[in-house]
Amino acid sequence: MRKAKQFVLLLFVCMFAVGMYAADNPNMGTWKLNEAKSKFPAGATKNNTVVYSADGDNIKVTTDGVDGKNQPVKTEWVGKFDGKDYPVTGGENGAMRSYKVVNERKMDMTTKVGDKVTNHGTIEVAKDGKSRTVDIEFTNADGKKMKNKAVYDKE
């Protein structure tokens, strides 16, 4: 019985810690794309809205935008900001994404399909917490290395 109580207490402490981290993380909330400040090469996907929310002891990242052919695309990722790969739904089949905290305002992000990295970049929240910049490097369908810069305003 004592082990069961210890386990429940440990589980509660872990969930509380993740909840506190999520509440303190400046990425949490809803972000809208500021197209005037962003730069996308032709054919790049644009996430018009990105939402970071707590999902139990995980973080959920939901994107809503358009692909390079202006077709709607919505993705969802649930995991931890621990640098490990977690599945992405709604994107490429078999896609995995990882987020890794660099400091209190910056994260690295990598998306893979199988063992192949399809994009990599950084996400940095401004000191005032009102905007964030996402710099992504990717390879387009023709094999050409590309970069985009997306600037988001917090809602």
Phi and psi in radians as a Rosetta constraint file:
Dihedral C 1 N 2 CA 2 C 2 CIRCULARHARMONIC -1.097 0.35
Dihedral N 2 CA 2 C 2 N 3 CIRCULARHARMONIC -0.713 0.35
Dihedral C 2 N 3 CA 3 C 3 CIRCULARHARMONIC -1.116 0.35
Dihedral N 3 CA 3 C 3 N 4 CIRCULARHARMONIC -0.659 0.35
Dihedral C 3 N 4 CA 4 C 4 CIRCULARHARMONIC -1.115 0.35
Dihedral N 4 CA 4 C 4 N 5 CIRCULARHARMONIC -0.751 0.35
Dihedral C 4 N 5 CA 5 C 5 CIRCULARHARMONIC -1.122 0.35
Dihedral N 5 CA 5 C 5 N 6 CIRCULARHARMONIC -0.732 0.35
Dihedral C 5 N 6 CA 6 C 6 CIRCULARHARMONIC -1.099 0.35
Dihedral N 6 CA 6 C 6 N 7 CIRCULARHARMONIC -0.719 0.35
Dihedral C 6 N 7 CA 7 C 7 CIRCULARHARMONIC -1.112 0.35
Dihedral N 7 CA 7 C 7 N 8 CIRCULARHARMONIC -0.795 0.35
Dihedral C 7 N 8 CA 8 C 8 CIRCULARHARMONIC -1.079 0.35
Dihedral N 8 CA 8 C 8 N 9 CIRCULARHARMONIC -0.750 0.35
Dihedral C 8 N 9 CA 9 C 9 CIRCULARHARMONIC -1.098 0.35
Dihedral N 9 CA 9 C 9 N 10 CIRCULARHARMONIC -0.777 0.35
Dihedral C 9 N 10 CA 10 C 10 CIRCULARHARMONIC -1.088 0.35
Dihedral N 10 CA 10 C 10 N 11 CIRCULARHARMONIC -0.745 0.35
Dihedral C 10 N 11 CA 11 C 11 CIRCULARHARMONIC -1.070 0.35
Dihedral N 11 CA 11 C 11 N 12 CIRCULARHARMONIC -0.774 0.35
Dihedral C 11 N 12 CA 12 C 12 CIRCULARHARMONIC -1.073 0.35
Dihedral N 12 CA 12 C 12 N 13 CIRCULARHARMONIC -0.784 0.35
Dihedral C 12 N 13 CA 13 C 13 CIRCULARHARMONIC -1.084 0.35
Dihedral N 13 CA 13 C 13 N 14 CIRCULARHARMONIC -0.746 0.35
Dihedral C 13 N 14 CA 14 C 14 CIRCULARHARMONIC -1.109 0.35
Dihedral N 14 CA 14 C 14 N 15 CIRCULARHARMONIC -0.787 0.35
Dihedral C 14 N 15 CA 15 C 15 CIRCULARHARMONIC -1.137 0.35
Dihedral N 15 CA 15 C 15 N 16 CIRCULARHARMONIC -0.680 0.35
Dihedral C 15 N 16 CA 16 C 16 CIRCULARHARMONIC -1.105 0.35
Dihedral N 16 CA 16 C 16 N 17 CIRCULARHARMONIC -0.753 0.35
Dihedral C 16 N 17 CA 17 C 17 CIRCULARHARMONIC -1.105 0.35
Dihedral N 17 CA 17 C 17 N 18 CIRCULARHARMONIC -0.761 0.35
Dihedral C 17 N 18 CA 18 C 18 CIRCULARHARMONIC -1.131 0.35
Dihedral N 18 CA 18 C 18 N 19 CIRCULARHARMONIC -0.729 0.35
Dihedral C 18 N 19 CA 19 C 19 CIRCULARHARMONIC -1.060 0.35
Dihedral N 19 CA 19 C 19 N 20 CIRCULARHARMONIC -0.738 0.35
Dihedral C 19 N 20 CA 20 C 20 CIRCULARHARMONIC -1.157 0.35
Dihedral N 20 CA 20 C 20 N 21 CIRCULARHARMONIC -0.703 0.35
Dihedral C 20 N 21 CA 21 C 21 CIRCULARHARMONIC -1.080 0.35
Dihedral N 21 CA 21 C 21 N 22 CIRCULARHARMONIC -0.789 0.35
Dihedral C 21 N 22 CA 22 C 22 CIRCULARHARMONIC -1.083 0.35
Dihedral N 22 CA 22 C 22 N 23 CIRCULARHARMONIC -0.727 0.35
Dihedral C 22 N 23 CA 23 C 23 CIRCULARHARMONIC -1.145 0.35
Dihedral N 23 CA 23 C 23 N 24 CIRCULARHARMONIC -0.593 0.35
Dihedral C 23 N 24 CA 24 C 24 CIRCULARHARMONIC -1.498 0.35
Dihedral N 24 CA 24 C 24 N 25 CIRCULARHARMONIC -0.253 0.35
Dihedral C 24 N 25 CA 25 C 25 CIRCULARHARMONIC -1.282 0.35
Dihedral N 25 CA 25 C 25 N 26 CIRCULARHARMONIC 2.140 0.35
Dihedral C 25 N 26 CA 26 C 26 CIRCULARHARMONIC -1.185 0.35
Dihedral N 26 CA 26 C 26 N 27 CIRCULARHARMONIC -0.210 0.35
Dihedral C 26 N 27 CA 27 C 27 CIRCULARHARMONIC -1.335 0.35
Dihedral N 27 CA 27 C 27 N 28 CIRCULARHARMONIC -0.338 0.35
Dihedral C 27 N 28 CA 28 C 28 CIRCULARHARMONIC -1.100 0.35
Dihedral N 28 CA 28 C 28 N 29 CIRCULARHARMONIC 2.434 0.35
Dihedral C 28 N 29 CA 29 C 29 CIRCULARHARMONIC 2.092 0.35
Dihedral N 29 CA 29 C 29 N 30 CIRCULARHARMONIC -2.916 0.35
Dihedral C 29 N 30 CA 30 C 30 CIRCULARHARMONIC -1.862 0.35
Dihedral N 30 CA 30 C 30 N 31 CIRCULARHARMONIC 2.331 0.35
Dihedral C 30 N 31 CA 31 C 31 CIRCULARHARMONIC -2.151 0.35
Dihedral N 31 CA 31 C 31 N 32 CIRCULARHARMONIC 2.306 0.35
Dihedral C 31 N 32 CA 32 C 32 CIRCULARHARMONIC -1.923 0.35
Dihedral N 32 CA 32 C 32 N 33 CIRCULARHARMONIC 2.372 0.35
Dihedral C 32 N 33 CA 33 C 33 CIRCULARHARMONIC -1.116 0.35
Dihedral N 33 CA 33 C 33 N 34 CIRCULARHARMONIC 2.308 0.35
Dihedral C 33 N 34 CA 34 C 34 CIRCULARHARMONIC -1.794 0.35
Dihedral N 34 CA 34 C 34 N 35 CIRCULARHARMONIC 1.617 0.35
Dihedral C 34 N 35 CA 35 C 35 CIRCULARHARMONIC -1.096 0.35
Dihedral N 35 CA 35 C 35 N 36 CIRCULARHARMONIC -0.549 0.35
Dihedral C 35 N 36 CA 36 C 36 CIRCULARHARMONIC -1.112 0.35
Dihedral N 36 CA 36 C 36 N 37 CIRCULARHARMONIC -0.513 0.35
Dihedral C 36 N 37 CA 37 C 37 CIRCULARHARMONIC -1.731 0.35
Dihedral N 37 CA 37 C 37 N 38 CIRCULARHARMONIC -0.076 0.35
Dihedral C 37 N 38 CA 38 C 38 CIRCULARHARMONIC -1.735 0.35
Dihedral N 38 CA 38 C 38 N 39 CIRCULARHARMONIC 2.757 0.35
Dihedral C 38 N 39 CA 39 C 39 CIRCULARHARMONIC -2.343 0.35
Dihedral N 39 CA 39 C 39 N 40 CIRCULARHARMONIC 2.070 0.35
Dihedral C 39 N 40 CA 40 C 40 CIRCULARHARMONIC -2.182 0.35
Dihedral N 40 CA 40 C 40 N 41 CIRCULARHARMONIC 2.335 0.35
Dihedral C 40 N 41 CA 41 C 41 CIRCULARHARMONIC -1.259 0.35
Dihedral N 41 CA 41 C 41 N 42 CIRCULARHARMONIC 2.768 0.35
Dihedral C 41 N 42 CA 42 C 42 CIRCULARHARMONIC -0.971 0.35
Dihedral N 42 CA 42 C 42 N 43 CIRCULARHARMONIC 2.383 0.35
Dihedral C 42 N 43 CA 43 C 43 CIRCULARHARMONIC 1.489 0.35
Dihedral N 43 CA 43 C 43 N 44 CIRCULARHARMONIC 0.058 0.35
Dihedral C 43 N 44 CA 44 C 44 CIRCULARHARMONIC -1.475 0.35
Dihedral N 44 CA 44 C 44 N 45 CIRCULARHARMONIC 2.613 0.35
Dihedral C 44 N 45 CA 45 C 45 CIRCULARHARMONIC -1.272 0.35
Dihedral N 45 CA 45 C 45 N 46 CIRCULARHARMONIC 2.451 0.35
Dihedral C 45 N 46 CA 46 C 46 CIRCULARHARMONIC -2.101 0.35
Dihedral N 46 CA 46 C 46 N 47 CIRCULARHARMONIC 2.125 0.35
Dihedral C 46 N 47 CA 47 C 47 CIRCULARHARMONIC -1.580 0.35
Dihedral N 47 CA 47 C 47 N 48 CIRCULARHARMONIC 1.910 0.35
Dihedral C 47 N 48 CA 48 C 48 CIRCULARHARMONIC -1.301 0.35
Dihedral N 48 CA 48 C 48 N 49 CIRCULARHARMONIC -0.587 0.35
Dihedral C 48 N 49 CA 49 C 49 CIRCULARHARMONIC -2.372 0.35
Dihedral N 49 CA 49 C 49 N 50 CIRCULARHARMONIC 2.389 0.35
Dihedral C 49 N 50 CA 50 C 50 CIRCULARHARMONIC -2.280 0.35
Dihedral N 50 CA 50 C 50 N 51 CIRCULARHARMONIC 2.255 0.35
Dihedral C 50 N 51 CA 51 C 51 CIRCULARHARMONIC -2.132 0.35
Dihedral N 51 CA 51 C 51 N 52 CIRCULARHARMONIC 2.209 0.35
Dihedral C 51 N 52 CA 52 C 52 CIRCULARHARMONIC -1.873 0.35
Dihedral N 52 CA 52 C 52 N 53 CIRCULARHARMONIC 2.200 0.35
Dihedral C 52 N 53 CA 53 C 53 CIRCULARHARMONIC -2.516 0.35
Dihedral N 53 CA 53 C 53 N 54 CIRCULARHARMONIC 2.761 0.35
Dihedral C 53 N 54 CA 54 C 54 CIRCULARHARMONIC -1.305 0.35
Dihedral N 54 CA 54 C 54 N 55 CIRCULARHARMONIC 2.470 0.35
Dihedral C 54 N 55 CA 55 C 55 CIRCULARHARMONIC -2.408 0.35
Dihedral N 55 CA 55 C 55 N 56 CIRCULARHARMONIC 1.461 0.35
Dihedral C 55 N 56 CA 56 C 56 CIRCULARHARMONIC 1.160 0.35
Dihedral N 56 CA 56 C 56 N 57 CIRCULARHARMONIC -2.199 0.35
Dihedral C 56 N 57 CA 57 C 57 CIRCULARHARMONIC -1.660 0.35
Dihedral N 57 CA 57 C 57 N 58 CIRCULARHARMONIC 0.265 0.35
Dihedral C 57 N 58 CA 58 C 58 CIRCULARHARMONIC -2.035 0.35
Dihedral N 58 CA 58 C 58 N 59 CIRCULARHARMONIC 3.083 0.35
Dihedral C 58 N 59 CA 59 C 59 CIRCULARHARMONIC -1.966 0.35
Dihedral N 59 CA 59 C 59 N 60 CIRCULARHARMONIC 2.441 0.35
Dihedral C 59 N 60 CA 60 C 60 CIRCULARHARMONIC -1.954 0.35
Dihedral N 60 CA 60 C 60 N 61 CIRCULARHARMONIC 2.295 0.35
Dihedral C 60 N 61 CA 61 C 61 CIRCULARHARMONIC -2.079 0.35
Dihedral N 61 CA 61 C 61 N 62 CIRCULARHARMONIC 2.064 0.35
Dihedral C 61 N 62 CA 62 C 62 CIRCULARHARMONIC -2.018 0.35
Dihedral N 62 CA 62 C 62 N 63 CIRCULARHARMONIC 2.270 0.35
Dihedral C 62 N 63 CA 63 C 63 CIRCULARHARMONIC -2.037 0.35
Dihedral N 63 CA 63 C 63 N 64 CIRCULARHARMONIC 2.581 0.35
Dihedral C 63 N 64 CA 64 C 64 CIRCULARHARMONIC -2.436 0.35
Dihedral N 64 CA 64 C 64 N 65 CIRCULARHARMONIC 2.062 0.35
Dihedral C 64 N 65 CA 65 C 65 CIRCULARHARMONIC -2.856 0.35
Dihedral N 65 CA 65 C 65 N 66 CIRCULARHARMONIC -2.614 0.35
Dihedral C 65 N 66 CA 66 C 66 CIRCULARHARMONIC -2.346 0.35
Dihedral N 66 CA 66 C 66 N 67 CIRCULARHARMONIC 2.589 0.35
Dihedral C 66 N 67 CA 67 C 67 CIRCULARHARMONIC -1.480 0.35
Dihedral N 67 CA 67 C 67 N 68 CIRCULARHARMONIC -3.039 0.35
Dihedral C 67 N 68 CA 68 C 68 CIRCULARHARMONIC -1.107 0.35
Dihedral N 68 CA 68 C 68 N 69 CIRCULARHARMONIC -0.280 0.35
Dihedral C 68 N 69 CA 69 C 69 CIRCULARHARMONIC -1.814 0.35
Dihedral N 69 CA 69 C 69 N 70 CIRCULARHARMONIC 0.273 0.35
Dihedral C 69 N 70 CA 70 C 70 CIRCULARHARMONIC 1.126 0.35
Dihedral N 70 CA 70 C 70 N 71 CIRCULARHARMONIC 0.463 0.35
Dihedral C 70 N 71 CA 71 C 71 CIRCULARHARMONIC -1.639 0.35
Dihedral N 71 CA 71 C 71 N 72 CIRCULARHARMONIC 2.479 0.35
Dihedral C 71 N 72 CA 72 C 72 CIRCULARHARMONIC -1.038 0.35
Dihedral N 72 CA 72 C 72 N 73 CIRCULARHARMONIC 2.452 0.35
Dihedral C 72 N 73 CA 73 C 73 CIRCULARHARMONIC -2.497 0.35
Dihedral N 73 CA 73 C 73 N 74 CIRCULARHARMONIC 2.339 0.35
Dihedral C 73 N 74 CA 74 C 74 CIRCULARHARMONIC -2.324 0.35
Dihedral N 74 CA 74 C 74 N 75 CIRCULARHARMONIC 2.313 0.35
Dihedral C 74 N 75 CA 75 C 75 CIRCULARHARMONIC -2.210 0.35
Dihedral N 75 CA 75 C 75 N 76 CIRCULARHARMONIC 2.799 0.35
Dihedral C 75 N 76 CA 76 C 76 CIRCULARHARMONIC -2.468 0.35
Dihedral N 76 CA 76 C 76 N 77 CIRCULARHARMONIC 2.374 0.35
Dihedral C 76 N 77 CA 77 C 77 CIRCULARHARMONIC -2.297 0.35
Dihedral N 77 CA 77 C 77 N 78 CIRCULARHARMONIC 2.338 0.35
Dihedral C 77 N 78 CA 78 C 78 CIRCULARHARMONIC -2.270 0.35
Dihedral N 78 CA 78 C 78 N 79 CIRCULARHARMONIC 2.192 0.35
Dihedral C 78 N 79 CA 79 C 79 CIRCULARHARMONIC -3.140 0.35
Dihedral N 79 CA 79 C 79 N 80 CIRCULARHARMONIC -2.724 0.35
Dihedral C 79 N 80 CA 80 C 80 CIRCULARHARMONIC -2.103 0.35
Dihedral N 80 CA 80 C 80 N 81 CIRCULARHARMONIC 2.726 0.35
Dihedral C 80 N 81 CA 81 C 81 CIRCULARHARMONIC -1.495 0.35
Dihedral N 81 CA 81 C 81 N 82 CIRCULARHARMONIC 0.998 0.35
Dihedral C 81 N 82 CA 82 C 82 CIRCULARHARMONIC -1.997 0.35
Dihedral N 82 CA 82 C 82 N 83 CIRCULARHARMONIC 0.147 0.35
Dihedral C 82 N 83 CA 83 C 83 CIRCULARHARMONIC 1.428 0.35
Dihedral N 83 CA 83 C 83 N 84 CIRCULARHARMONIC 0.010 0.35
Dihedral C 83 N 84 CA 84 C 84 CIRCULARHARMONIC -1.614 0.35
Dihedral N 84 CA 84 C 84 N 85 CIRCULARHARMONIC 2.658 0.35
Dihedral C 84 N 85 CA 85 C 85 CIRCULARHARMONIC -1.362 0.35
Dihedral N 85 CA 85 C 85 N 86 CIRCULARHARMONIC 2.338 0.35
Dihedral C 85 N 86 CA 86 C 86 CIRCULARHARMONIC -2.277 0.35
Dihedral N 86 CA 86 C 86 N 87 CIRCULARHARMONIC 2.598 0.35
Dihedral C 86 N 87 CA 87 C 87 CIRCULARHARMONIC -1.165 0.35
Dihedral N 87 CA 87 C 87 N 88 CIRCULARHARMONIC 2.597 0.35
Dihedral C 87 N 88 CA 88 C 88 CIRCULARHARMONIC -1.932 0.35
Dihedral N 88 CA 88 C 88 N 89 CIRCULARHARMONIC 2.279 0.35
Dihedral C 88 N 89 CA 89 C 89 CIRCULARHARMONIC -1.840 0.35
Dihedral N 89 CA 89 C 89 N 90 CIRCULARHARMONIC 2.570 0.35
Dihedral C 89 N 90 CA 90 C 90 CIRCULARHARMONIC 1.588 0.35
Dihedral N 90 CA 90 C 90 N 91 CIRCULARHARMONIC -0.135 0.35
Dihedral C 90 N 91 CA 91 C 91 CIRCULARHARMONIC -1.864 0.35
Dihedral N 91 CA 91 C 91 N 92 CIRCULARHARMONIC -2.551 0.35
Dihedral C 91 N 92 CA 92 C 92 CIRCULARHARMONIC -1.085 0.35
Dihedral N 92 CA 92 C 92 N 93 CIRCULARHARMONIC 2.502 0.35
Dihedral C 92 N 93 CA 93 C 93 CIRCULARHARMONIC -1.038 0.35
Dihedral N 93 CA 93 C 93 N 94 CIRCULARHARMONIC 2.299 0.35
Dihedral C 93 N 94 CA 94 C 94 CIRCULARHARMONIC 1.379 0.35
Dihedral N 94 CA 94 C 94 N 95 CIRCULARHARMONIC 0.178 0.35
Dihedral C 94 N 95 CA 95 C 95 CIRCULARHARMONIC -1.232 0.35
Dihedral N 95 CA 95 C 95 N 96 CIRCULARHARMONIC 2.470 0.35
Dihedral C 95 N 96 CA 96 C 96 CIRCULARHARMONIC -2.234 0.35
Dihedral N 96 CA 96 C 96 N 97 CIRCULARHARMONIC 2.571 0.35
Dihedral C 96 N 97 CA 97 C 97 CIRCULARHARMONIC -2.371 0.35
Dihedral N 97 CA 97 C 97 N 98 CIRCULARHARMONIC 2.558 0.35
Dihedral C 97 N 98 CA 98 C 98 CIRCULARHARMONIC -2.255 0.35
Dihedral N 98 CA 98 C 98 N 99 CIRCULARHARMONIC 2.546 0.35
Dihedral C 98 N 99 CA 99 C 99 CIRCULARHARMONIC -2.154 0.35
Dihedral N 99 CA 99 C 99 N 100 CIRCULARHARMONIC 2.401 0.35
Dihedral C 99 N 100 CA 100 C 100 CIRCULARHARMONIC -2.353 0.35
Dihedral N 100 CA 100 C 100 N 101 CIRCULARHARMONIC 2.201 0.35
Dihedral C 100 N 101 CA 101 C 101 CIRCULARHARMONIC -1.218 0.35
Dihedral N 101 CA 101 C 101 N 102 CIRCULARHARMONIC 2.248 0.35
Dihedral C 101 N 102 CA 102 C 102 CIRCULARHARMONIC -1.672 0.35
Dihedral N 102 CA 102 C 102 N 103 CIRCULARHARMONIC -0.825 0.35
Dihedral C 102 N 103 CA 103 C 103 CIRCULARHARMONIC -2.705 0.35
Dihedral N 103 CA 103 C 103 N 104 CIRCULARHARMONIC -2.978 0.35
Dihedral C 103 N 104 CA 104 C 104 CIRCULARHARMONIC -1.106 0.35
Dihedral N 104 CA 104 C 104 N 105 CIRCULARHARMONIC -0.289 0.35
Dihedral C 104 N 105 CA 105 C 105 CIRCULARHARMONIC -2.153 0.35
Dihedral N 105 CA 105 C 105 N 106 CIRCULARHARMONIC -0.052 0.35
Dihedral C 105 N 106 CA 106 C 106 CIRCULARHARMONIC -2.264 0.35
Dihedral N 106 CA 106 C 106 N 107 CIRCULARHARMONIC 2.447 0.35
Dihedral C 106 N 107 CA 107 C 107 CIRCULARHARMONIC -2.341 0.35
Dihedral N 107 CA 107 C 107 N 108 CIRCULARHARMONIC 2.656 0.35
Dihedral C 107 N 108 CA 108 C 108 CIRCULARHARMONIC -1.685 0.35
Dihedral N 108 CA 108 C 108 N 109 CIRCULARHARMONIC 2.553 0.35
Dihedral C 108 N 109 CA 109 C 109 CIRCULARHARMONIC -2.357 0.35
Dihedral N 109 CA 109 C 109 N 110 CIRCULARHARMONIC 2.393 0.35
Dihedral C 109 N 110 CA 110 C 110 CIRCULARHARMONIC -2.385 0.35
Dihedral N 110 CA 110 C 110 N 111 CIRCULARHARMONIC 2.366 0.35
Dihedral C 110 N 111 CA 111 C 111 CIRCULARHARMONIC -2.035 0.35
Dihedral N 111 CA 111 C 111 N 112 CIRCULARHARMONIC 2.394 0.35
Dihedral C 111 N 112 CA 112 C 112 CIRCULARHARMONIC -2.274 0.35
Dihedral N 112 CA 112 C 112 N 113 CIRCULARHARMONIC 2.639 0.35
Dihedral C 112 N 113 CA 113 C 113 CIRCULARHARMONIC -2.146 0.35
Dihedral N 113 CA 113 C 113 N 114 CIRCULARHARMONIC 2.000 0.35
Dihedral C 113 N 114 CA 114 C 114 CIRCULARHARMONIC 1.154 0.35
Dihedral N 114 CA 114 C 114 N 115 CIRCULARHARMONIC -2.305 0.35
Dihedral C 114 N 115 CA 115 C 115 CIRCULARHARMONIC -1.657 0.35
Dihedral N 115 CA 115 C 115 N 116 CIRCULARHARMONIC 0.003 0.35
Dihedral C 115 N 116 CA 116 C 116 CIRCULARHARMONIC -1.602 0.35
Dihedral N 116 CA 116 C 116 N 117 CIRCULARHARMONIC 2.170 0.35
Dihedral C 116 N 117 CA 117 C 117 CIRCULARHARMONIC -1.289 0.35
Dihedral N 117 CA 117 C 117 N 118 CIRCULARHARMONIC 2.135 0.35
Dihedral C 117 N 118 CA 118 C 118 CIRCULARHARMONIC -1.697 0.35
Dihedral N 118 CA 118 C 118 N 119 CIRCULARHARMONIC -0.470 0.35
Dihedral C 118 N 119 CA 119 C 119 CIRCULARHARMONIC -2.771 0.35
Dihedral N 119 CA 119 C 119 N 120 CIRCULARHARMONIC 2.735 0.35
Dihedral C 119 N 120 CA 120 C 120 CIRCULARHARMONIC -2.613 0.35
Dihedral N 120 CA 120 C 120 N 121 CIRCULARHARMONIC 2.531 0.35
Dihedral C 120 N 121 CA 121 C 121 CIRCULARHARMONIC -3.050 0.35
Dihedral N 121 CA 121 C 121 N 122 CIRCULARHARMONIC -2.945 0.35
Dihedral C 121 N 122 CA 122 C 122 CIRCULARHARMONIC -2.202 0.35
Dihedral N 122 CA 122 C 122 N 123 CIRCULARHARMONIC 2.648 0.35
Dihedral C 122 N 123 CA 123 C 123 CIRCULARHARMONIC -2.173 0.35
Dihedral N 123 CA 123 C 123 N 124 CIRCULARHARMONIC 2.146 0.35
Dihedral C 123 N 124 CA 124 C 124 CIRCULARHARMONIC -2.319 0.35
Dihedral N 124 CA 124 C 124 N 125 CIRCULARHARMONIC 2.186 0.35
Dihedral C 124 N 125 CA 125 C 125 CIRCULARHARMONIC -1.534 0.35
Dihedral N 125 CA 125 C 125 N 126 CIRCULARHARMONIC 2.355 0.35
Dihedral C 125 N 126 CA 126 C 126 CIRCULARHARMONIC -1.079 0.35
Dihedral N 126 CA 126 C 126 N 127 CIRCULARHARMONIC 2.718 0.35
Dihedral C 126 N 127 CA 127 C 127 CIRCULARHARMONIC -0.977 0.35
Dihedral N 127 CA 127 C 127 N 128 CIRCULARHARMONIC -0.604 0.35
Dihedral C 127 N 128 CA 128 C 128 CIRCULARHARMONIC -1.417 0.35
Dihedral N 128 CA 128 C 128 N 129 CIRCULARHARMONIC -0.097 0.35
Dihedral C 128 N 129 CA 129 C 129 CIRCULARHARMONIC 1.295 0.35
Dihedral N 129 CA 129 C 129 N 130 CIRCULARHARMONIC 0.107 0.35
Dihedral C 129 N 130 CA 130 C 130 CIRCULARHARMONIC -1.630 0.35
Dihedral N 130 CA 130 C 130 N 131 CIRCULARHARMONIC -0.223 0.35
Dihedral C 130 N 131 CA 131 C 131 CIRCULARHARMONIC -2.557 0.35
Dihedral N 131 CA 131 C 131 N 132 CIRCULARHARMONIC 2.881 0.35
Dihedral C 131 N 132 CA 132 C 132 CIRCULARHARMONIC -2.572 0.35
Dihedral N 132 CA 132 C 132 N 133 CIRCULARHARMONIC 2.627 0.35
Dihedral C 132 N 133 CA 133 C 133 CIRCULARHARMONIC -2.071 0.35
Dihedral N 133 CA 133 C 133 N 134 CIRCULARHARMONIC 2.307 0.35
Dihedral C 133 N 134 CA 134 C 134 CIRCULARHARMONIC -2.039 0.35
Dihedral N 134 CA 134 C 134 N 135 CIRCULARHARMONIC 1.969 0.35
Dihedral C 134 N 135 CA 135 C 135 CIRCULARHARMONIC -1.809 0.35
Dihedral N 135 CA 135 C 135 N 136 CIRCULARHARMONIC 2.096 0.35
Dihedral C 135 N 136 CA 136 C 136 CIRCULARHARMONIC -2.173 0.35
Dihedral N 136 CA 136 C 136 N 137 CIRCULARHARMONIC 2.388 0.35
Dihedral C 136 N 137 CA 137 C 137 CIRCULARHARMONIC -1.941 0.35
Dihedral N 137 CA 137 C 137 N 138 CIRCULARHARMONIC 2.355 0.35
Dihedral C 137 N 138 CA 138 C 138 CIRCULARHARMONIC -2.626 0.35
Dihedral N 138 CA 138 C 138 N 139 CIRCULARHARMONIC 2.932 0.35
Dihedral C 138 N 139 CA 139 C 139 CIRCULARHARMONIC -1.925 0.35
Dihedral N 139 CA 139 C 139 N 140 CIRCULARHARMONIC 2.203 0.35
Dihedral C 139 N 140 CA 140 C 140 CIRCULARHARMONIC -1.352 0.35
Dihedral N 140 CA 140 C 140 N 141 CIRCULARHARMONIC 3.139 0.35
Dihedral C 140 N 141 CA 141 C 141 CIRCULARHARMONIC -1.069 0.35
Dihedral N 141 CA 141 C 141 N 142 CIRCULARHARMONIC -0.434 0.35
Dihedral C 141 N 142 CA 142 C 142 CIRCULARHARMONIC -1.550 0.35
Dihedral N 142 CA 142 C 142 N 143 CIRCULARHARMONIC 0.062 0.35
Dihedral C 142 N 143 CA 143 C 143 CIRCULARHARMONIC 1.487 0.35
Dihedral N 143 CA 143 C 143 N 144 CIRCULARHARMONIC 0.147 0.35
Dihedral C 143 N 144 CA 144 C 144 CIRCULARHARMONIC -1.541 0.35
Dihedral N 144 CA 144 C 144 N 145 CIRCULARHARMONIC 2.321 0.35
Dihedral C 144 N 145 CA 145 C 145 CIRCULARHARMONIC -1.248 0.35
Dihedral N 145 CA 145 C 145 N 146 CIRCULARHARMONIC 2.305 0.35
Dihedral C 145 N 146 CA 146 C 146 CIRCULARHARMONIC -2.309 0.35
Dihedral N 146 CA 146 C 146 N 147 CIRCULARHARMONIC 2.843 0.35
Dihedral C 146 N 147 CA 147 C 147 CIRCULARHARMONIC -2.395 0.35
Dihedral N 147 CA 147 C 147 N 148 CIRCULARHARMONIC 2.563 0.35
Dihedral C 147 N 148 CA 148 C 148 CIRCULARHARMONIC -2.400 0.35
Dihedral N 148 CA 148 C 148 N 149 CIRCULARHARMONIC 2.758 0.35
Dihedral C 148 N 149 CA 149 C 149 CIRCULARHARMONIC -2.262 0.35
Dihedral N 149 CA 149 C 149 N 150 CIRCULARHARMONIC 2.053 0.35
Dihedral C 149 N 150 CA 150 C 150 CIRCULARHARMONIC -1.949 0.35
Dihedral N 150 CA 150 C 150 N 151 CIRCULARHARMONIC 2.244 0.35
Dihedral C 150 N 151 CA 151 C 151 CIRCULARHARMONIC -1.951 0.35
Dihedral N 151 CA 151 C 151 N 152 CIRCULARHARMONIC 2.282 0.35
Dihedral C 151 N 152 CA 152 C 152 CIRCULARHARMONIC -2.093 0.35
Dihedral N 152 CA 152 C 152 N 153 CIRCULARHARMONIC 2.531 0.35
Dihedral C 152 N 153 CA 153 C 153 CIRCULARHARMONIC -1.869 0.35
Dihedral N 153 CA 153 C 153 N 154 CIRCULARHARMONIC 2.433 0.35
Dihedral C 153 N 154 CA 154 C 154 CIRCULARHARMONIC -1.337 0.35
Dihedral N 154 CA 154 C 154 N 155 CIRCULARHARMONIC 2.394 0.35
